[in-house]
């Protein structure tokens, strides 16, 4: 299976920053005697510019200095761990949902519920519930209980299509509200897979999806899942899950509507999508500024649906957490809430093209007012509000059990093993790892 990009990798391609010195991260006073906080994040130059403008206003309003520490996406985790190990934790910093449980258990991040609920200027009902709930933890399950971060963003992983390719092929455009069934999707991708220059070699394909980031939509829409409700049992060895994985593999091995492994050695499917050679490909809000420059028209539709008839996908997110060891928890929590929900700060980030608004009313206005593609921006909001889910690894103490599924999945993708046989084989290993993670988290 050809390899697509992670959302963070797509963003990392635009980054240009130097080395990061983590000494003196803890908040305190500046040389002028003014209160000082440190804010550590990862992002593009455009994101840094947006944050700089927002933070300058925060500094004026609160008589505080905020030192910005920026790193590339690839470096962030390593740099943050080094800061934690060296007991130089920034006052405010990015955290992903999958790290919340461990950081709570080890006393790294602070419960900021009282600050969030006590902020008279904050209407929590106007912030995407998915974003806030992604950082709730009640000591046993994610998604409920105390708030340990405010959402930096929500990242709906939607489905895009090359509108120009459809028009050239004379194929009716997809319905923006009614998803394709799997059979319909297969039929259309076959029509789009072509040798356009007549040299006997395919140079256009219906799709080209990466199993790590795209399998979820197929599994969930077919009634399968990775875990049971209380997240104690790995459930990948079900007929629904197997059928979805087999369908995914068959797009390459049976239907031939994706680039082959040989094709992928020349260009991966992300690059082929960018060059107009792929009909369907995933799209996140972080892609929009880049995709504005594409030489073809594109838009968003729901993901194809399996047996449930209901479309599904995941929604990513990053959070803005407060260090448990900050010297000024009141001001640090205020900065976290400000960066997450202040309308002016949000507008700076939206204008930079790095995210959709965290504020629901602003997001609804953005759908109709933004001049950037896609035309069907509402699909992004539908994912966040209606059918987007958390990635399975983000709801457990450790992601090792989840990663195990993908380590040897290539045999299925190459057609050398059936999905059902592989899932039956890998489930016990995944279960063992999940049991270990739950034990470490103190969950029986």
N, C-alpha and C positions, 0 to 999 in steps of 0.2 A: 504494500500500500504506500502510495506516495505521501510525502510528509508535508503537512501544512504548518502554519506558524501559530505559536501561542500568542494570545493577545498582548502579553507583556513583551514578547520578542518583537512584535510589530512596533510597539512603542519604543523599544530600546534602539531600534534602527535609527531613530531620529535624535538620539541623545548625544550630547557632546559635553562632557564634564571632566574635570581633572581629578586628581587624587583627593581623598577625603581624610581630614584629620579629625579624629574623634576625641582628642584630649579636651577636657573642659566642657563636656556636654551638659553637665548638670546646671540647672538654672541657678541664678543668684543675682548679684548686682553688677552692673557695668562700671567702667572706670568713672563715669559721671555720677555714679550713685543711683542711677535709675534701675528699677527692676528689670531683670533680663530673663527671658525664656529661650529655650532652644527648640526648634522644630525641624525634624528630619523626615525627608520624603524622597521618593524616586519620581522622575518625570522628565518630560521633554523641555527644551528651551522655552517653548510656548507656555508650558505649564508653570515653569519657574517665573516667567514674566508675569503671569496672571496672579500667582501667589504673592509675588513681591508687591504688586500694586495693592492687593487686598490686605496684606499684613501691614503695609505702611499706614493704611487707614486705621487698622486695629491699634497700632502703636500710638497714633495721635489721640484716639478716643480713650485710651486706657493708661497713658503715661507709662509705657513699658517698651523695652527693646526686645525684639525677637530675632535671634540669630538663625538664619536659614542654613540648613545642612542638606545638600542635595547629592544624590548618587544615581547611577544608572540602575535600570531595573534588574540587570543581572548581578550587580554588586550589592544590592540593598540588603538582602538577607544576611550575607556574610558580614557586612559592615555593622548591621544592627546587633548581630550575635557578639561581635567583638566589643561593641559598646556595653552590652549587658555583662559580658564576662569581666570587662575592665571596670565595672561599676561606674560607668560614665553614661548612664542612660539619658537620652534626650527627654525633656519635659513632655513634649508632644511628638508623636511619631505615627507613621503608617503601620497598620497591623492587618493581616489577612484573617478571615474568619477561622481558617484551619488552625491558627496558632492561639486562639483565644483561650481555650481550655488549659493548655500548658502554661500560658502566661498568667492566668488566674491562679493556678495551683502553685506556681513558683513565686508569686508576689511581684510580678513585673508590671502589670497594668492595674489601674485603679478602677473601682466601681464608681461610675460617674452618674448614677441614677438620680441622686438628690440634686445634682446641678442641672441635669436635663429637665427633670420634672419641676424644679424650682425656678426655671428661667421664665419670667413673665412675658418676655418678648417672643418666646418660641411656641409656635403652634405645631405640636408633634403630629397632629392629624394631617398636616400639610406636607409632611415628609414621607417619602415612600416607606410603607410598613416593612417591606422586604429589607430595605437598607438598615433600618433600626433593629429589626429582629435578628439580623445576621450577627449582631454583636451582643445579643442577650444570652445569658447563661445562668441556669439556676443551680449549678453544682452537679447536675446529672446530664441534662440535655441542652444542646444549643437551641436557640430560637425562642426561649422563654426565660423569664426571670430578670435579673439585674442587667443594666446596660454597662458594657465595658468599653465602648467606643461609639463615636458617631460616624455615620457613613461618609467617607470621602466622595463616593460615587456609587451608582448602580450601573452595571454593564450588561444590558440585555444582549444575548448572543442570538441575533436574528439570522434570517436566511435571505440571501440576495440572488438575483438572477440578471443575466445580461440581456437587457431589453432589445438592444440593437441586433443581437444574434437571432432572437426570436423573429424579429421583423424581416431580416434577410432570408430566413428559412421559411417565411410564410406560415408560421405557427401561431395560433391565437395566444395572446398574452395570458399569463396566469391570473386567476382571480385573487385579488388582494385580501379577500375575506374568507374564501373557501379553499382549504388546503387540498393539495393533490392526495389521493390515496397512493399507496405504494405502487399499485399496478399502473395508475395514471402517470406517476412520476417516472417509472421505468420506461413507459412508452414514449414520453416526451424526451427523455435523455437519449433514447435510441435515435430519435429523429434529429437531435442536435449533434450526435457523434458522426462526423463527416471527414472525408478527404476533400477539402475545399479546392485544392489546386490540381487535382487529378493525377498526382504522381504515384498513386498506389499506396500511400502511407497516410494514416490518420493524422490530422493536424488540428482537429477541433473535437472536444469531448463534452458530453452532457454534464458531467460533474467530476469532482476530484476531492473527496472528503478525507480528513484525518481521523482515524479511529479514536484517538485519545480525547479529542474535543468535539466530535460529532456523533459518536455512538449513542450518547445520552438521549438525544431527541428521538431516535428510532426505538430504543428500549422503552422509554417512558410512554410513548404514544401507542406502544403495543401491549401495555399493561404490566411490563416488567419493572424491576427495580433492583438496586444493589443491596438494600438493607430492609429489614422489617421495621415496623413502626417505632419500636423502642431502641433500634440500632444495636441490637445484640446478636443478630443472625444475618449472615451473608446469604443473599437470595438469588445469586446469579445462575444457579443451576435449575432454572424453571423453563418450561416450554416457551413461555412468552419472551424471555430473555434470549434463549437460544434462537428462536425464529428471527428476532431482530438482528442479532449478530450475523446469522447466516445470510439474511437479506443484504446486509451491508457488504459482506464479502462477495456475494454473488454479483453485485453491481460491477465488480472487476472481473471475476473469474468466469461468470456465465454470460452476463449481458454485454461486457466489454465496453462500458460507457465511461470509464475512467482511464486516465493515462496509465500505461503499463509501468512496471518497475524499471524497465530500460528507458522509457520516456522520462521517468522521474530523475534519472541520473543526469539528464541534460538540463531540465528545468523542473522545479517542484511545482505543485499545483497552485500555490499562491502566486508565483511568478506567471504561470500560464493564465490564471484568472486576470491578473493585471494587464496582460498582453491581449486579452480578449479571446482566449482559446477555450475557456471553460464556461458552460452555461449557467450552472448553479454553484454558489459558494457562500459560506457563512460571512456575516457582516456584523461588526460591533460598532458602537458609537465612536470608538477610538480610530476607526478606519476612515471615517467620513472626510476629514481634511485631505487625506491621501487620495481617496477615491474620487474626489472632486476633479482631479487632474486626469482621470482615465479617458481614453479615446472612444469610449462607448457609453451609452446610457444604461443605467441600472436602477433597480428598485428592490423593495423588500416585499416578501410574502411569508405566510406561515410555513413552518416545516411540514414535510409530507407526513401523513398519519398512517399508523398501523391499525390493529384490530379495534382499538378503543374509539377511533374516529375523532380523537381529540389531539390537537397539535401540542407539542411540548418542546422545551429547550431549557437551557440553564441561564441564570443571571449571575454574573460575577459582581464583585464589590471589593473595595478596600475600605478600611476604617481608619479613623483618626483617634488614637488612644492617648491616655494620659499616664505618665509614669507613676508608679506607687511611691517613688522616692522623690518626686518633685518637691521643691521647697515652697512652692506657691500653688497648691492644688486648685484654689479658687480661680486664679488667673489662667492656669493651664487648661482647666475644664472650659473656661470661657472662650479660649482660643479654639479649642476643638469644636465647640458648638458653633462659633462664628464662622469658621472655615467650611463647616458642613451646611449651614443654613442661612447665613446672612445673604440677602438678595443681591447686594452689590458684589460680594465675593463670588457668589454663584455665577453672576452674569459674566465676570471676568473669565472664569473657567469655561463657561459655555461659549463665549466669544472666541476663546483660544481653540475651540473645536476638539476638546479632549474628553467631554462627557455630556450627558444630558443633564438637565437641572435636577437637583435633589428635591426641590420644592415642587409639589404637584401642580399648583396653579401656574407657576412659571413654565413648567414642562408643557402644559396644555397650550399655553400661549406660543411657546417655541415651535410646536408642531405646525402652527399656521403662519408664523411670522418669519421663521428662518428661511433664507434663500439658498442655503446649501442643500444638495441632494441628501437623502433620497426624497422622492415625492411622498411616499407612504411612510412618513416618520411616525405615524400613529402606531405602526407595528412595534417599534421600540417600546412605547408606553404600554401596549397590550402585553408584551412579554413581562415587563416589570410588575404590572398590576394584576394580570390575569393568569398567566400560565408558566412563567419562568420559575425554575427551582434552583436550589443551591446544589453545587457540585457535591456528590456524596462524601468526598474526603473532607469537605469543609464542616461537616457535622460531627466528626469524631476526633478523638484525642490525638490520633496519629494517622497519616495517610498511607502507611506502608501496605496495609491490607488492600487498599484500592489500587495502588501502583502495581501490585502483584498481578492483577488481571492482564496488564498490558505487556508484561515482560516477555512472554512467550506466545503472544497472540498472533504472531506473524504466520504461524502454521495454518491458522484458519484463513487469514487474509490471502495466503498463497494457494488455498484450496487443497492443502495436504492433510487437513484434519477437519472433521465437521465441528460446527460450533457446539453442538450438544455434547460431543465427546470431550472437547477441550474444557468446557465449563464444568462438567462433572469432575474432571481431573483437578482443576484449579480451585474450586470452591473450598475444599478442606484446608488448603494452605492459606487462603484468604481468611477463613474462619479462625484459624489458629492465631493469625496476626491481629485480627480484630479483638479476640479474647484477651490477648496480651495488652493491647491498647486500652481496653476497658478496665483491665485490672490496674494498670498504671494510673488511670484516671479515678480509681476507686469506685467504679461502677460494677456492680455485681450482676 
